[in-house]
Amino acid sequence: MERFNGYFGEFGGAYVPEGLQKALKDLEEIFYKYIDDEDFINELNYYSKQYVGRENPLYFARRLTEYVGGAKIYLKREDINHTGSHKINNALGQALLAKRSDKKRIIAETGAGQHGVATATVCALFGMDCTVYMGAVDMKRQEHNVFRMKLLGAKVVPVTEGNATLKEAVDKALEDYIENYNDTFYLLGSAVGPHPYPMIVREFQSIIGKEAKRQILEQEGRLPDYIIACVGGGSNAIGLFHPFVEDKEVKIIGVEPGGKGLDSKHHAAAISKGEEGILHGFKSYALDESKYSIHSIAAGLDYPGVGPEHSYYKATGRADYVSITDEEALEAFYKLTKLEGIIPALESSHALAYGMKLASSLPKDNIIIVNLSGRGDKDVNQIMEMENNI
Ligand SMILES: *Cc1c(COP(=O)(O)O)cnc(C)c1O
């Protein structure tokens, strides 16, 4: 693989203390050493197929398409993966890198707990020691995932600083990494963080777009008109988008969590409403938390920043970034469940909601691919409580 300097235009980079620079340099070397290595590729492919369940389908949602009455809607079924979302693609890839370095201890951060569960899963699979940092507030909100991680053998460390949510959990994981990188691998969960993480995460998530491209060519004989994914940190989105970036006829749309509306203070639309700055060691758009209370109905989209490559696509116009409110996402959640028998994650419901809106305004011969980043089993309790409170 060609060397990459870590900058997407002016975005990205590695703005970190000296102690961390050495750790990141080592990680970069490990990545380049193995990413084109035949044994590594074979092992990654083996577990992707036999353990994760790839390739997953690109499903034509016939009844949803008929209901919307416009462009054809295809769903990339990351929800079918083992552990229920795209996160396992990256956790598996990084765990295999850790296995090849001499790092026996894995650490990770988690917000809603989905990345924590994916990390604890691959650590169980490969017999690795696993520590997950999680905000104390998030631990209370996501007690099922905390229990799952513990079942899988991980230590879950509560972080009580600040708002006690994802941002502080990342701070703690970075501190641990600086102190212990000689024997510790930091398995970061989204296309964020200092270089080389956005590049590494993109590489392992690009399987989504590579498969989708092959599958749509098989089923329709041409590329799609639009590809759409939700954007939290941006890993499922970049995984779908990246293999299509050079295909100029394919329009790319990222959907941010609009929460209670972009004019309110309660959302997490970092690209639409954020400012350029440095958060967690990389330059990108981020929301100022003194002005906004970071909120989304989907816990996995609750991050004040966004991956640097998305900021770059926004700046260059290669992709458009829009937003969908909590209410619109919820409506799409119910619609897909009733019309197709697929319960989507609330995160994915954002992409779906925009896809449906767009499809209704397009001619019937247009093709849209929506990334169904995860399944909604994890959200059923939350939905049930909401229904009971109405
Ligand atoms: C974590 C998560 C997301 C958001 O993360 P990205 O890095 O933006 O992909 C989206 N969908 C699901 C199902 C998730 O679990």
PDBQT file of the ligand as one rigid body, heavy atoms in Angstrom, charges set to zero:
ROOT
HETATM    1  C1  LIG A 401     -21.290   3.117  16.193  1.00  0.00    +0.000 C 
HETATM    2  C2  LIG A 401     -22.334   3.035  15.168  1.00  0.00    +0.000 A 
HETATM    3  C3  LIG A 401     -22.472   4.030  14.177  1.00  0.00    +0.000 A 
HETATM    4  C4  LIG A 401     -21.653   5.285  14.157  1.00  0.00    +0.000 C 
HETATM    5  O1  LIG A 401     -20.282   5.127  13.994  1.00  0.00    +0.000 OA
HETATM    6  P1  LIG A 401     -19.534   5.470  12.638  1.00  0.00    +0.000 P 
HETATM    7  O2  LIG A 401     -18.100   5.385  13.005  1.00  0.00    +0.000 OA
HETATM    8  O3  LIG A 401     -19.960   6.838  12.233  1.00  0.00    +0.000 OA
HETATM    9  O4  LIG A 401     -19.933   4.463  11.643  1.00  0.00    +0.000 OA
HETATM   10  C5  LIG A 401     -23.430   3.851  13.188  1.00  0.00    +0.000 A 
HETATM   11  N1  LIG A 401     -24.238   2.772  13.185  1.00  0.00    +0.000 NA
HETATM   12  C6  LIG A 401     -24.143   1.802  14.122  1.00  0.00    +0.000 A 
HETATM   13  C7  LIG A 401     -25.068   0.645  14.048  1.00  0.00    +0.000 C 
HETATM   14  C8  LIG A 401     -23.200   1.907  15.143  1.00  0.00    +0.000 A 
HETATM   15  O5  LIG A 401     -23.122   0.943  16.079  1.00  0.00    +0.000 OA
ENDROOT
TORSDOF 0
